[in-house]
Amino acid sequence: MPSINGMSSPAMDYASEAYSASLAKVAQQQKADQDLALLEEATKNVTPAASSGSHTTTDNLGQNININV
């Protein structure tokens, strides 16, 4: 951060630290928003778990088996 006329060194150090913290907070918020958006998108495309009822599948011998959930 460039120096500002009339500000002491400790004040400049504080201003620089506050500015850096602000930038870090903004970056963290943007990352969190992006992660949330990705998570929401991922949950839209998830195949739902098997609903209750009777389901037919094949075992490892090729025989049809019914599964009641």
Wavefront OBJ file of the C-alpha trace (Angstrom):
o trace
v 0.000 0.000 0.000
v 1.518 3.389 -0.890
v 2.195 5.816 1.911
v -0.280 8.581 2.662
v 1.031 12.050 3.500
v 0.527 12.943 7.130
v 0.146 9.376 8.419
v 2.662 7.994 10.878
v 4.348 4.669 10.301
v 2.264 2.818 12.946
v -0.905 4.247 11.413
v 0.214 3.117 7.962
v 1.024 -0.331 9.331
v -2.451 -0.542 10.864
v -4.130 0.687 7.689
v -2.168 -1.815 5.611
v -3.063 -4.662 7.969
v -6.744 -3.676 8.005
v -6.792 -3.467 4.207
v -5.148 -6.888 3.888
v -7.626 -8.373 6.356
v -10.495 -6.880 4.380
v -9.183 -8.400 1.149
v -8.751 -11.773 2.855
v -12.316 -11.616 4.174
v -13.684 -10.808 0.705
v -11.691 -13.667 -0.831
v -12.906 -16.064 1.856
v -16.521 -15.007 1.282
v -16.179 -15.466 -2.485
v -14.705 -18.945 -1.955
v -17.529 -19.872 0.422
v -20.140 -18.621 -2.063
v -18.485 -20.611 -4.846
v -18.328 -23.756 -2.706
v -21.993 -23.366 -1.781
v -22.993 -22.915 -5.420
v -21.023 -26.033 -6.399
v -22.598 -28.001 -3.574
v -26.095 -26.903 -4.595
v -25.379 -27.861 -8.218
v -24.037 -31.256 -7.166
v -27.131 -32.054 -5.127
v -29.403 -31.274 -8.093
v -27.885 -34.092 -10.158
v -27.795 -36.795 -7.497
v -29.856 -39.878 -8.257
v -32.287 -40.322 -5.385
v -31.952 -43.361 -3.152
v -34.203 -46.300 -3.896
v -37.731 -45.477 -2.895
v -39.816 -47.924 -0.956
v -41.438 -50.700 -2.899
v -40.398 -53.777 -4.826
v -37.321 -53.663 -7.043
v -35.959 -56.315 -9.364
v -32.249 -56.837 -9.901
v -29.927 -59.626 -11.012
v -27.587 -61.543 -8.740
v -24.080 -62.660 -9.726
v -25.461 -65.902 -11.258
v -27.800 -64.009 -13.574
v -30.926 -64.900 -11.658
v -33.575 -62.266 -11.093
v -34.181 -61.425 -7.460
v -36.784 -59.146 -5.913
v -35.800 -56.696 -3.221
v -38.467 -55.137 -1.021
v -37.472 -51.840 0.540
l 1 2 3 4 5 6 7 8 9 10 11 12 13 14 15 16 17 18 19 20 21 22 23 24 25 26 27 28 29 30 31 32 33 34 35 36 37 38 39 40 41 42 43 44 45 46 47 48 49 50 51 52 53 54 55 56 57 58 59 60 61 62 63 64 65 66 67 68 69
